[in-house]
Amino acid sequence: EIQRALSVQVRKHPNIDLLEKHFAVDLITQHHLGMLVKRHLSDIECYGAYVLDLKTEKVIKILSKTTLLASGGAGHLYSTTTNPPIATGDGVAMVYRAKGIIENMEFVQFHPTSLYNPGETPSYLISEAMRGYGGILRNQLGEKFMNKYDKRGSLAPRDVVARAIDNELKIHGHDFVYLDNTHLSEKELKEHFPNITEKCASLGIDIARDRIPVVPAAHYMCGGVKVDMDGQTWIKRLYAVGEVSSTGLHGANRLASNSLIEAIVYAARSAKHAVQHVPEYQLAEQIPDWDDSGTTHPEEMVLITQNLKEVKQIMTNYVGIVRSDLRLERATVRLEIIYRETEDLYRKSKVSLRICQLRNLINVGYLVIKMANSRKESRGLHYNLDYPKSLDIKPS
């Protein structure tokens, strides 16, 4: 409803140009003026972005005095996600390439119960409220398994439930577990969950008489582009709000609906700060146009689609809900090969949506792996079999 209302107002506003069917390729910084830009330099500035017009397939230059990223998360790093198809980590990847600061990428939240329906993207979310209402998780053998992992049973927190389901799937070699509501009142259950009732019915599942097949799905990225209280990133004149940002609000494990603060409050603060400071800036008119001379359309799209499948498999199998040093090492080696192949293809090719999204997912996957490797403990959403306990952190 918030998005709908804002979209209506944006379309009405005479001073807003809305560019639909456009995709941001890269942020513009001093690098595009031929200057050397290194990470952690404190004088990096953002002058706008190079943007792909998906209709004309041309990259245009958009200059700005201030720029704000609200590009969402990166759920499509994984084979199963509740995120829309556009959640390919584009904002994080662009800031990383522009030498900005990214943090806490190891903390990827998996929702424990998405509807198991292979081929459907995004995965349909089966609300946690259904477990709160009395639903019970069972494996395919019919066993209630949650009490083996936590005394709170099916009411344990998201990360605990997701890890438990993941372990049950690995132990038994199954693709899903069940959420069982068959012991509850049919009338009250269906009145309480009309949307889930309708969705399941469309697949031949009666939620009051049949067990619902569920599987964990990548849901939310707690880390991202590091920002201050005004949404300012390390790169001057660049702001980030919403899931793309790392505000610190979520710690190592986001609570439900806290994402609204990250989106709404930080958007308001960023806008106010930008309005106050925009008179200090000038447009960087000397920025060159995008140069794609010598590039061609890739002849074999299978190179892109296959690499995308492999990225998702690597991240799901090795850098998912449960990790280990060996899994992370294997992921690093395999992702490095795909990175080199994709960068070589990118340099030779005219820019397209699919190659940009693949490139961004590889960058973000690397960051998740790197930061997961650096954390020698288990904390919140990051669980490593080789470091199962949390380190004591003393307040400074």
BELVEN-V807468 format. One record per backbone hydrogen bond with DSSP energy under -1.0 kcal/mol. CO is the residue of the C=O (numbers start at 0). NH is the residue of the N-H. E is the energy in kcal/mol with one decimal. If there is no record, write none. Layout:
CO&NH&E + CO&NH&E
This chain:
0&4&-2.5 + 1&5&-2.4 + 2&6&-2.6 + 3&7&-2.0 + 4&8&-1.9 + 5&9&-2.7 + 6&10&-2.2 + 7&11&-1.2 + 8&12&-1.5 + 12&15&-1.2 + 20&53&-2.3 + 22&51&-3.6 + 25&49&-2.8 + 27&46&-3.0 + 28&31&-1.7 + 29&32&-2.1 + 29&34&-1.9 + 30&33&-1.6 + 37&40&-1.8 + 43&235&-2.5 + 46&63&-2.1 + 47&27&-2.5 + 48&61&-2.6 + 49&24&-3.0 + 49&25&-1.3 + 50&59&-3.4 + 51&22&-2.3 + 52&56&-2.5 + 57&52&-3.1 + 59&50&-2.9 + 61&48&-2.4 + 66&238&-2.9 + 68&240&-2.5 + 72&88&-2.3 + 73&76&-1.8 + 74&77&-1.9 + 79&217&-2.5 + 80&122&-3.4 + 83&86&-2.2 + 85&87&-2.2 + 86&75&-2.1 + 88&92&-2.4 + 89&93&-2.5 + 90&94&-2.2 + 91&95&-2.5 + 92&96&-2.5 + 93&97&-1.6 + 94&99&-3.1 + 95&98&-1.5 + 100&225&-2.1 + 102&223&-2.4 + 103&106&-1.4 + 105&107&-1.5 + 106&221&-2.2 + 108&218&-3.2 + 108&219&-1.8 + 110&216&-2.4 + 112&125&-2.2 + 113&214&-2.3 + 116&119&-2.2 + 123&114&-3.4 + 126&129&-1.5 + 127&131&-2.2 + 128&132&-1.7 + 129&134&-2.4 + 135&179&-3.5 + 137&177&-3.4 + 138&141&-2.1 + 142&138&-2.2 + 144&147&-1.6 + 145&148&-1.7 + 145&149&-2.0 + 149&152&-2.1 + 151&154&-1.9 + 152&155&-1.7 + 156&160&-2.5 + 157&161&-3.1 + 158&162&-2.0 + 159&163&-2.2 + 160&164&-2.7 + 161&165&-2.4 + 162&166&-2.2 + 163&167&-2.4 + 164&168&-2.5 + 165&169&-1.9 + 166&170&-2.8 + 167&171&-2.2 + 168&172&-1.5 + 168&173&-1.0 + 176&213&-3.0 + 177&137&-2.6 + 178&211&-2.6 + 179&135&-2.2 + 180&183&-2.1 + 184&188&-2.6 + 185&189&-2.3 + 186&190&-1.8 + 187&191&-2.1 + 188&192&-1.9 + 192&196&-2.3 + 193&197&-2.3 + 194&198&-2.6 + 195&199&-2.7 + 196&200&-2.2 + 197&201&-1.6 + 199&202&-1.4 + 199&204&-2.8 + 200&203&-1.7 + 205&208&-1.5 + 205&209&-3.8 + 211&178&-2.5 + 212&115&-2.7 + 213&176&-2.3 + 214&113&-2.4 + 216&110&-2.7 + 217&81&-2.2 + 219&108&-3.4 + 223&102&-2.5 + 224&245&-3.1 + 227&230&-2.0 + 230&239&-2.1 + 231&227&-1.5 + 234&237&-1.4 + 235&45&-2.3 + 236&66&-2.4 + 237&232&-2.5 + 238&68&-2.8 + 241&244&-1.7 + 243&224&-3.0 + 245&226&-1.7 + 249&252&-1.9 + 251&380&-2.3 + 254&257&-1.9 + 256&259&-1.7 + 257&261&-1.3 + 258&262&-1.8 + 259&263&-3.2 + 260&265&-1.5 + 261&241&-1.9 + 262&266&-1.2 + 263&267&-2.0 + 264&268&-2.3 + 265&269&-2.6 + 266&270&-2.3 + 267&271&-2.2 + 268&272&-2.3 + 269&273&-2.7 + 270&274&-2.4 + 271&275&-1.8 + 272&276&-1.6 + 273&277&-2.1 + 276&279&-2.1 + 277&280&-1.7 + 282&284&-1.6 + 283&286&-1.8 + 291&294&-1.7 + 295&349&-1.9 + 299&302&-1.5 + 300&304&-2.4 + 301&305&-2.5 + 302&306&-1.3 + 303&307&-2.2 + 304&308&-2.0 + 305&309&-2.2 + 306&310&-2.3 + 307&311&-2.2 + 308&312&-2.2 + 309&313&-2.8 + 310&314&-2.6 + 311&315&-2.5 + 312&316&-2.6 + 313&317&-2.4 + 314&318&-1.4 + 322&384&-3.1 + 323&327&-2.5 + 324&328&-2.2 + 325&329&-2.5 + 326&330&-2.4 + 327&331&-2.2 + 328&332&-2.1 + 329&333&-2.4 + 330&334&-2.7 + 331&335&-1.9 + 332&336&-1.2 + 333&337&-1.6 + 334&338&-2.6 + 335&339&-2.2 + 336&340&-2.1 + 337&341&-2.6 + 338&342&-2.7 + 339&343&-2.0 + 340&344&-2.0 + 341&345&-2.8 + 342&346&-2.2 + 343&347&-1.1 + 344&348&-1.3 + 347&295&-2.3 + 351&355&-2.0 + 352&356&-2.5 + 353&357&-2.1 + 354&358&-2.3 + 355&359&-2.4 + 356&360&-2.5 + 357&361&-2.2 + 358&362&-2.1 + 359&363&-2.6 + 360&364&-2.8 + 361&365&-2.3 + 362&366&-1.7 + 363&367&-2.4 + 364&368&-2.4 + 365&369&-2.9 + 366&370&-2.4 + 367&371&-2.2 + 368&372&-2.5 + 369&373&-1.4 + 374&376&-1.3 + 378&381&-2.5 + 381&378&-2.1 + 382&322&-2.8 + 383&386&-1.6 + 388&377&-1.8
